[in-house]
């Protein structure tokens, strides 16, 4: 096939149904100008995150790494003004529902209630987070004074902890003042992951 005939076929293809193609182009161009003319306003505000429906037999291992606030981005068409202060006035917060479970540890972040306007769109940053959950287990451990002249009341306590920390749980040693002849109240060193029951014990001097 000659170059001349090839070019002729190409031109014929271009102008085939030219009226339909022209109309489609004009519609697309008109839509582009319409959307461009609307313009949008973007508002940003940080809102607190609430971790809801935590199962009672679980603990969040990475709680120190979780965000307390997320960024809410609101997009509004310029002709439809949006008052960002309404979000604070209506107590809108971000929710992470822990009751739904997650195989990979990723949980969606959602709003606690709809935004006070139907003419806006929004996004949350981040939109999901990784939460490391572990089951809580317990065992009984001894409370051992560092002074042989003292005994602990009670002599043992129940300790609650994440399952993965089982090999770290040992008897708890407490310090007693050698010159104290009465009962000494000791608060056991609990934290976000380890809880004692009872949370405090008493040391009694056996030389009294």
Secondary structure, DSSP 4 states (H G I P E B T S, - for coil): --HHHHHHHHHHHHHTTHHHHHHHHHHHHHHHHHHHHH-EEEEEEEEEEEEE---TTEEETTGGGS-SEEEEEEEEETTS---THHHHHTT--EEEEGGG--SSSEEE-EESS--S-SSEEEEEESSEEE--EEEEEEEEEEEEESSTTEEEESSEEEEEEEGGGGGG--PEEE---TT--S-EEEE----SS-EEESSEEEEEETT-
